[in-house]
């Protein structure tokens, strides 16, 4: 690539993307349902008698993304690896790029910016493996959570919807089938490559995913364990933030309700943070109303988690984009 084009990409595109993303993130915040009221509740929680809980949730955010960074670092070993520092930066940049792309697909683009030239396309398939691992945990715990709710509540799960049980059974069936399929794919990556190799014209495509053959069961299990650890951080965050907004749930109710929300979020495609938050709110209300009628508090808690776990990392990532050089000048 010509030097002048590289200079434009390195020093012009970065700042423009930063400005665009900063505006887009702000636009998303101000277009949320009752964002002023939710933001006001969050601000009051920051100075209230139990403010330590909110600050602990904030402190758990880098742990959350730090686990994801370690998981991605493990996954990139077949293409030469990456330092933990750069993996951490890549995770935040990925969160930024995901904020304005369909179903958060831009996350892959944001991450590979920190991968060495020539290894970027191959690293996409490795990143997908990390996503599959997280999805496996989400599906497994989500299914257990729904079954827990169904068999511990002494009342119908959907009192007002005559079709509620049908849709719940549909979700369970789809989740179980997806879990079974992804488990086979996850632990039989070499078989998947063999099957893909039988497709005419797939040779060029396979050159970018051949690295999947280098995964062994030990690495896959470590990635799966880190995905579980990250999931537990999410549960702890919700458990801390709910009481701040008057949503008082037991440990079992928090775990099962949040797991149902995550399951719905995993199964239903979203297009941006904007639709994601709307879906998160709707799913939260439907799941957590089984245990609490404080819908205002549930809205505020969902907004706080969204703000801490997604918006703040996206803002950090937008700043990091300013320092990225897409190509080396030679």
N, C-alpha and C positions, 0 to 999 in steps of 0.2 A: 504494500500500500504506500502511496506517495507520502512524503514527509509532511507537506502542507495539509493534506487531508487528515493525517494523524493528529496534527496540532489542533485542528478545528474540533475533532472528536474529543480530544483530551481536555481542552481548555474552554471550549464554548458550549458544547452539548451538556457537560456536567452542570454548570451554573444554571442553564436554562431548565434542565430537568429538576434541579433543586427548587427553583422558583415555582415551577408548575406543580410539583408535588406538595410543596408547602401550602399553596393556595387550595389545592384539591382537598387536602386533609382538613384545613379550616372549613372549607365549604361543607364537608361531610358532617363536621361537628355541629354547625349551626342549622343543618337541615334535619337533625334528629328530633324525634317526638319529645316535646317538652324538655329540650336540652338545657334550657336555662334553669328549670326547676331541679333537674337531676344534678347539674353542675353546682347549683347552690347547696344541695344536700351534701355533695362531695366536699365542698369547701368547708361547710360547717363540721363535717366529720373530721376534717384535718385539725380542728382546734378543740374538739369536744373532749370529754373525759376519757373516752376510749380511743383517742387518736392513734395510739401506738399500734392498734390493729391495722389501720389503713396504711401507716408507714411500713408495717411489716409486710403487707401485701405489695407495696412498692418495692421493698427490698427483695422480695421473692421474684420480682420480674426478671432481673438479670440472672438469677439462678435458673429460672425457667428457660430463658434463651441460651444460657450457658450450657445447659444439658443438651439442648438442640445443637449447639456448636460442637460439642464433644462428639455427639452422634454423627454429625456430618464429617468431622475430622476422621473418624474411624472409617466411614464409607469411602473417603477419597484416597485411601491407601493404595488401591490398585493403579491410580494414575499419578503416583508420586507424592501423595499426601499434601497437607497444608498445615501451617502453624496454627496453634490454637487462637492466637491473637487475630490472625486474618480470618479464621473460621468464624470467630465472634463478630467481626466486622461484616462479614458476608451475610450472616444471619439477619442483622439489622437492615442491611441494604436490601436483602430479599423481602423483608417485611414492608419496606417502602415501595418497592416495585409492585408488590402484590396488591397495594391499595387501590390501584386503578385499572387492574386487568381482570378479565372474566375468570371467576372461580379461583382467584389468587394465583393464576398461572405465571404471572410476572415474577413470582418468588424465585423461580429457577434462574431467570435471566439475571436478577440481582445478585444471586449467589455466585454464579460462574464468572462474574467480573473479577473475582479475586483468584481465579484459577489461572494457571500459566497458559499462555497462548499455545494452541495445538492440543490442549487437553480439555478445553471447555465443553465441546460437544459430548465427549465421552463422559464427562462428569455429570451430565444431565441424568443419564440412566442411573447413576449411583445416588443422586439426590432423590429420584423417584423411589428407590429402595427404602430410603429413610421415611418417605411419606407413607409407603405401604406399611411399614412397621408401626408408625403412629396410628394409622387407620385400623390395623389389627387390634391394637389395645383399645381404641375407641369403640369398635364394634363389640369386642368381648365384654368389656365392662358395661357398655350400654345395654346389651342383651340381659346381662345379669341384673342390672338396675331395674329394667322394666319388669322382669320376672319377680324381683323383690317387691316392687310396688304392687303388682297384681295380687300377690299371695299374702301380703301382710296387711293391706288395707281391708277393713271390714265394711267396704262399701264399693259400689261400682266406680271404676276409674273415671269414666265419662258419664256424668249424671245428666248433662244437658244435650248431649249429642247421641242420637239413636244409632249412628254409624261409627261411633267412636271405637267400639270394640273391633269392628271390622278393620278399620285403619290401623289399629294397634297390632292386630294379628298380621296384617300386611307388612308393616314395618319390621316385625320380628322375623317373618319369613325372608324378606329381602336381606335383612342384616345377617341372618344366619347363612344364607346361600353365598352372600358376598364374603363373609368371614371364611367359609370353607374354601371358596375359590382362591382368595388371596393367600390363605395359609399354604395351599399347594404351590402356588406360584412363588411365594416368598422362600420356601425351603427347597424348591426344585428349579432354581434359576437356570441351571445348565440344561435341564430338560426343555425349558421354555425356549432357550436359544436354539436347541436342536430342532424343535418344531418350527420356529421362525425360519431356520435355515432351509427348510423344505419349500418355502414360498418362492416362486420364481421372481427374480429381480431383487431379492432381499440382501444380496451380498454387500452392496455398498452401505446399506443401512446397518448391517450387522457389525461392520468395522467399528462403529461407535458404541456398541453395547457388548462387545466381546469381553470387556473388562468385568462383566458380571460373573464370568467363570471363575474369577479369583476369590470370590466370596466363599468362606467355609462356614460350617455350622456355628463355630465359636463366635465369629464376628457377627453373624446374623442374630445370635442370641444376646450378645452384648448390646447391639443396637435396639433390640426388642426390650431389653431391661431398661435402657435409658429412656425409651419411649414411655414405659410404665412409670418411671420416676418422674418424668415431666408431667404426666397425667395427674399424679398424686399432688404435685405442686399446684396445679389448677384447682383441685378439690380443696386443698388447704386454703387457698386464696378466697374461694367462695365461702368457705366456712368462717373465715375471719371477717369478711365484708358484710355478710347478711345481717348479723346483729346490729351493726352500725346504722342500718336503715330500718330497724324494727321488724326484720324477718327472722323469727326465732325458730330454728329447726334443730332436730337431733342430728347426730352424726350420720345415722342411716338415712334420714330424710334428705340431708344435704347431698350425700353421695349418690343416692338413687335419682333424685331430681336433676342434679347437674349432669349425671351420666346420660339421662334421657335427652337433655338439651344437646349435649355433644353428639349423641347418636343422630338426632334429627339434622344437626348442622352438617354432619358428615355425609348423610344420604341425599340431602336436598342441595343442588348446586346454587351458588350465589355468584353475583357478577362484580360487586365491589364491596368495600367496607360498609357502604350505605345500605345495601340490601342485606348484608350480613348482619348488621346490628338490628335491622328490622326483624329478620328471621330469628335472631337470638332472643329478642324481646318477646316475640310471639311464642316461641318454644318455651321460654322461661315461664311465661304466664301460665301456659297450658299445663306444664309439668309441676311447677311449684305451687300453683293454686290448690293442688291436692292437699297441701300441708299448711298453707298460709293464704289468707285473703288480702294481705297487704300488697296489692298490685303496685302501688306507688313505690313502696320500698323495693320490690322486685325489679321495677324499672330502674331505680337509682343504682341498685347493686350491679345490674347488668351493664349500665352505663359506666360505672366506676371500673369494672373489670376490663371492659372494652377500651377505655381510655388508658389504663395502666399497661395492659398487656399488648395492645396493638397500636394505639395512636402514638404513645411516647416512643416505642421502638421505631415506628415509621419516621418520626421526626428526627431521631438520632441517625437513622439510615440516610435521610435526605441530606444531612450535614456531611456524612461520610462520602456521599457521592461526589461532593466537591473535590475530594482529594484523590479520587480514582483516576488513574491513567489507563484508558482502555487499551492503548497500544504503546509499545516502546518506540521512541524515535531513534531510528537508525539511519 
